[in-house]
């Protein structure tokens, strides 16, 4: 482990690592995508329990890497989960100084909701996006009942549905994208969940606010979905796994590195790469020169 410790240097000089959770850092058993024989599978640890049953995991090596990273960088979990859903996740390093939930709708400071951020965001929504019930009605349309199984609301900020992805017509989801865009909302499909989120409720803005409070340190970001894209584009250095919405869209960039692994091993690879960048002496000046712009060939390994 490195000799660097957060207590030794100003937070403005410590990289801010903004990391998505599901299918970036932690994985359900459906998203492991392990191709090795079972006897060669990596040791895996539980990261989340729901109703007494383990449902999210990371490799043991990833857990050790994350424990080290929390001592050398300001690690900020950034998730579309609600506060209640996020509270089930157990990551090494204790309660982080900051966490971002509800796709940027909530900032947690030492585990407590930052009321000022929530109030200012809700005030913006009144002016910048169509009302939540109008968008939720698109998901509750009886014509979509063949693939929309359940519809939920997240902290009165956005809606998401549990879907039968195989039954969902491509023309319907394309139409939903267009309808929501006209209303100031964004659509994202992640596994069995379909999200409709106001444009103003985004991870990037919340990361920018946390960065401001920390004195504007350099940002390293990681994520796999369209809801992560802007956060990755605005970071000095970014990583994404070789799976998920961004991979399907072929998303690349001059600050972006793509893993060679998919699934739970991609989470481990991301953390190893981020930790190396931090321990090697990350600086914004080095970011552009040392973060390659991947091609489809380089993604293949």
C-alpha positions as CSV (number, residue, x, y, z in Angstrom):
1,X,0.0,0.0,0.0
2,X,1.2,3.5,-0.8
3,X,2.6,5.9,1.8
4,X,0.2,8.6,0.5
5,X,-2.7,9.4,2.9
6,X,-5.5,11.9,2.6
7,X,-4.6,13.4,6.0
8,X,-1.2,14.4,4.6
9,X,-2.2,16.7,1.7
10,X,-5.0,19.3,0.9
11,X,-8.2,17.7,-0.6
12,X,-7.8,20.0,-3.6
13,X,-4.7,18.1,-4.5
14,X,-6.2,14.7,-4.0
15,X,-8.0,13.1,-7.1
16,X,-11.8,12.8,-6.8
17,X,-12.8,9.4,-8.0
18,X,-16.4,9.4,-9.1
19,X,-17.6,5.8,-9.7
20,X,-20.9,4.4,-10.7
21,X,-22.0,1.3,-8.8
22,X,-24.1,-1.3,-10.6
23,X,-22.4,-3.0,-13.4
24,X,-19.4,-0.8,-13.0
25,X,-18.2,-1.5,-9.4
26,X,-20.7,-4.1,-8.1
27,X,-22.4,-6.9,-10.0
28,X,-25.5,-9.1,-9.7
29,X,-24.9,-12.8,-10.4
30,X,-26.6,-12.3,-13.8
31,X,-23.9,-9.9,-14.8
32,X,-20.8,-11.8,-13.8
33,X,-20.1,-13.0,-17.4
34,X,-17.3,-15.3,-16.2
35,X,-15.9,-17.5,-18.9
36,X,-13.4,-19.5,-16.9
37,X,-14.0,-22.9,-15.4
38,X,-15.7,-22.7,-12.0
39,X,-12.5,-24.0,-10.3
40,X,-10.6,-21.0,-11.8
41,X,-13.2,-18.3,-10.9
42,X,-11.9,-15.4,-8.8
43,X,-12.8,-15.2,-5.1
44,X,-16.0,-13.1,-4.8
45,X,-17.4,-11.2,-1.8
46,X,-20.9,-9.9,-1.0
47,X,-21.5,-6.2,-1.4
48,X,-25.2,-6.0,-0.9
49,X,-27.9,-8.0,0.9
50,X,-31.6,-7.5,0.2
51,X,-34.3,-9.2,2.3
52,X,-31.7,-11.5,3.7
53,X,-30.3,-12.6,0.4
54,X,-27.0,-11.6,-1.2
55,X,-27.6,-9.8,-4.5
56,X,-24.5,-7.7,-5.4
57,X,-20.9,-8.7,-5.4
58,X,-17.3,-7.7,-6.3
59,X,-14.2,-9.8,-6.5
60,X,-12.0,-10.0,-3.4
61,X,-9.2,-8.3,-5.3
62,X,-11.5,-5.5,-6.2
63,X,-12.5,-5.0,-2.6
64,X,-8.8,-4.8,-1.6
65,X,-8.1,-2.3,-4.4
66,X,-11.1,-0.2,-3.3
67,X,-9.9,-0.2,0.3
68,X,-6.5,1.1,-0.8
69,X,-8.1,3.7,-3.1
70,X,-10.1,5.2,-0.3
71,X,-6.9,6.0,1.5
72,X,-5.2,7.7,-1.5
73,X,-8.1,9.5,-3.2
74,X,-11.5,11.0,-2.4
75,X,-13.7,8.2,-3.5
76,X,-17.3,9.2,-4.3
77,X,-19.9,6.6,-5.1
78,X,-22.2,7.9,-7.8
79,X,-25.4,5.9,-8.5
80,X,-28.9,6.0,-9.9
81,X,-30.1,4.1,-6.8
82,X,-32.2,5.9,-4.3
83,X,-30.8,6.7,-0.8
84,X,-32.6,3.6,0.6
85,X,-31.2,1.4,-2.2
86,X,-27.7,2.8,-1.8
87,X,-27.8,2.3,2.0
88,X,-27.9,-1.5,1.4
89,X,-24.5,-1.5,-0.3
90,X,-21.4,-2.2,1.9
91,X,-18.1,-1.0,0.5
92,X,-14.7,-1.0,2.2
93,X,-13.4,2.2,3.7
94,X,-16.5,3.2,5.8
95,X,-19.0,6.0,5.1
96,X,-17.5,8.2,2.4
97,X,-17.2,12.0,2.8
98,X,-19.5,12.4,-0.1
99,X,-21.8,10.1,-2.1
100,X,-24.2,10.9,-4.9
101,X,-27.5,9.0,-5.3
102,X,-30.7,9.2,-7.2
103,X,-28.7,10.0,-10.4
104,X,-27.4,13.2,-8.9
105,X,-30.7,14.2,-7.3
106,X,-29.2,13.7,-3.8
107,X,-25.8,14.5,-2.4
108,X,-24.9,12.7,0.9
109,X,-22.4,14.4,3.1
110,X,-21.0,12.0,5.7
111,X,-24.1,9.9,5.1
112,X,-26.6,12.7,5.6
113,X,-28.8,14.3,2.9
114,X,-27.6,17.7,1.8
115,X,-30.8,19.6,2.0
116,X,-29.5,22.7,0.2
117,X,-28.6,20.7,-2.9
118,X,-32.0,18.9,-3.0
119,X,-33.9,22.2,-2.7
120,X,-32.0,24.0,-5.4
121,X,-32.4,21.0,-7.8
122,X,-36.1,20.7,-7.2
123,X,-36.5,24.5,-7.9
124,X,-34.7,24.0,-11.3
125,X,-37.0,21.1,-12.2
126,X,-40.1,23.3,-12.1
127,X,-38.6,25.4,-15.0
128,X,-36.6,22.9,-17.0
129,X,-38.6,19.6,-17.2
130,X,-42.1,18.4,-17.8
131,X,-43.8,17.1,-14.6
132,X,-43.1,13.6,-13.4
133,X,-46.7,12.3,-13.8
134,X,-46.7,13.3,-17.5
135,X,-43.6,11.1,-18.1
136,X,-44.7,8.3,-15.8
137,X,-47.9,8.0,-17.8
138,X,-45.8,7.0,-20.8
139,X,-44.6,4.0,-18.9
140,X,-48.1,3.2,-17.6
141,X,-49.6,3.2,-21.1
142,X,-51.7,0.0,-21.5
143,X,-50.1,-0.5,-25.0
144,X,-46.8,-1.1,-23.2
145,X,-48.1,-3.6,-20.7
146,X,-46.6,-6.5,-22.6
147,X,-43.1,-5.5,-21.6
148,X,-43.5,-3.0,-18.7
149,X,-43.9,-5.2,-15.6
150,X,-43.8,-2.6,-12.8
151,X,-43.4,1.2,-12.6
152,X,-41.7,2.9,-9.7
153,X,-40.9,6.5,-8.7
154,X,-37.6,7.4,-7.2
155,X,-37.8,10.1,-4.5
156,X,-40.3,12.0,-6.6
157,X,-37.5,12.9,-9.0
158,X,-37.8,10.3,-11.8
159,X,-39.5,7.0,-12.8
160,X,-38.2,3.6,-13.7
161,X,-39.8,0.4,-14.8
162,X,-39.0,-3.3,-14.5
163,X,-39.1,-4.6,-18.0
164,X,-39.1,-7.8,-20.1
165,X,-36.3,-6.6,-22.3
166,X,-36.7,-9.4,-24.9
167,X,-40.4,-8.4,-25.4
168,X,-39.8,-4.7,-25.7
169,X,-40.0,-3.5,-29.3
170,X,-37.1,-1.4,-30.6
171,X,-39.5,1.0,-32.2
172,X,-41.3,1.6,-28.9
173,X,-38.1,2.4,-27.0
174,X,-37.0,4.7,-29.9
175,X,-40.3,6.5,-29.7
176,X,-40.0,6.8,-25.9
177,X,-36.5,8.4,-26.3
178,X,-38.0,11.0,-28.7
179,X,-41.0,11.7,-26.5
180,X,-38.9,12.2,-23.4
181,X,-36.3,14.3,-25.1
182,X,-39.1,16.7,-26.1
183,X,-40.1,16.9,-22.4
184,X,-36.6,17.6,-21.1
185,X,-36.0,14.0,-20.0
186,X,-33.5,11.2,-20.7
187,X,-34.2,7.5,-21.2
188,X,-31.7,4.8,-20.2
189,X,-32.1,1.0,-20.3
190,X,-29.9,-0.9,-17.8
191,X,-30.4,-4.6,-17.5
192,X,-34.1,-5.2,-16.6
193,X,-34.6,-1.5,-15.7
194,X,-35.8,1.3,-17.9
195,X,-35.1,4.8,-16.5
196,X,-36.8,8.1,-17.4
197,X,-34.9,10.9,-15.8
198,X,-35.1,14.7,-16.1
199,X,-32.1,16.2,-17.9
200,X,-31.5,18.5,-14.8
201,X,-31.1,15.4,-12.6
202,X,-27.7,14.2,-13.7
203,X,-24.6,12.8,-12.1
204,X,-22.3,15.3,-13.8
205,X,-23.8,18.3,-12.1
206,X,-23.7,16.6,-8.7
207,X,-20.0,15.6,-9.2
208,X,-19.2,19.2,-10.2
209,X,-20.8,20.4,-7.0
210,X,-18.8,18.0,-4.9
211,X,-15.6,18.9,-6.8
212,X,-16.3,22.6,-6.0
213,X,-16.7,21.9,-2.3
214,X,-13.4,20.0,-2.3
215,X,-11.4,22.8,-3.9
216,X,-11.6,21.7,-7.6
217,X,-9.4,18.6,-7.6
218,X,-8.8,16.6,-10.7
219,X,-11.6,14.0,-11.5
220,X,-11.3,10.4,-12.4
221,X,-14.7,8.9,-13.4
222,X,-16.0,5.4,-14.3
223,X,-19.4,4.2,-15.5
224,X,-21.2,2.0,-18.0
225,X,-24.6,3.6,-18.9
226,X,-25.8,6.6,-20.9
227,X,-26.6,8.3,-17.6
228,X,-22.8,8.2,-16.9
229,X,-21.7,9.6,-20.3
230,X,-21.6,13.3,-19.4
231,X,-19.8,12.5,-16.2
232,X,-17.1,10.6,-18.1
233,X,-16.8,13.3,-20.8
234,X,-16.2,16.0,-18.2
235,X,-13.6,14.1,-16.1
236,X,-9.9,14.5,-16.7
237,X,-9.6,10.7,-16.9
238,X,-12.4,8.3,-17.5
239,X,-12.9,4.5,-17.6
240,X,-15.8,2.3,-18.7
241,X,-16.2,-1.4,-18.9
242,X,-16.5,-3.3,-22.1
243,X,-20.2,-3.9,-21.6
244,X,-23.3,-1.9,-21.0
245,X,-25.1,0.9,-22.8
246,X,-22.0,2.9,-23.6
247,X,-20.3,-0.1,-25.0
248,X,-23.3,-0.9,-27.2
249,X,-23.2,2.7,-28.4
250,X,-19.5,2.5,-29.2
251,X,-18.8,5.5,-26.9
252,X,-15.1,6.5,-26.9
253,X,-13.2,9.7,-26.1
254,X,-9.7,11.2,-25.8
255,X,-9.8,10.9,-22.0
256,X,-11.4,7.4,-21.9
257,X,-9.9,3.9,-21.4
258,X,-12.1,0.8,-21.9
259,X,-11.5,-2.4,-20.0
260,X,-10.5,-5.6,-21.8
261,X,-12.6,-7.6,-19.4
262,X,-16.4,-7.8,-19.2
263,X,-18.6,-8.3,-16.2
264,X,-17.3,-8.6,-12.6
265,X,-13.7,-8.8,-13.8
266,X,-14.1,-5.5,-15.5
267,X,-14.9,-3.9,-12.1
268,X,-11.6,-5.3,-10.8
269,X,-9.7,-4.1,-13.9
270,X,-11.2,-0.6,-13.5
271,X,-10.2,-0.3,-9.9
272,X,-6.7,-1.5,-10.7
273,X,-6.3,1.1,-13.4
274,X,-7.6,3.9,-11.3
275,X,-5.4,3.0,-8.4
276,X,-2.4,2.9,-10.6
277,X,-3.2,6.4,-11.9
278,X,-3.6,7.8,-8.4
279,X,-0.4,6.1,-7.0
280,X,1.7,7.1,-10.0
281,X,1.0,10.7,-9.2
282,X,-2.0,11.8,-11.1
283,X,-2.1,15.4,-12.4
284,X,-4.5,17.1,-14.8
285,X,-1.5,18.0,-17.0
286,X,-0.8,14.3,-17.5
287,X,-4.4,13.3,-18.1
288,X,-4.6,14.1,-21.8
289,X,-1.2,12.5,-22.6
290,X,-1.7,9.3,-20.8
291,X,-5.3,8.4,-21.3
292,X,-5.6,6.7,-24.7
293,X,-8.5,7.1,-27.0
294,X,-9.6,3.5,-27.6
295,X,-10.6,2.0,-30.9
296,X,-12.8,-1.1,-31.3
297,X,-9.6,-3.0,-32.0
298,X,-8.0,-1.9,-28.7
299,X,-11.2,-2.8,-26.8
300,X,-10.9,-6.3,-28.1
301,X,-7.7,-6.6,-26.0
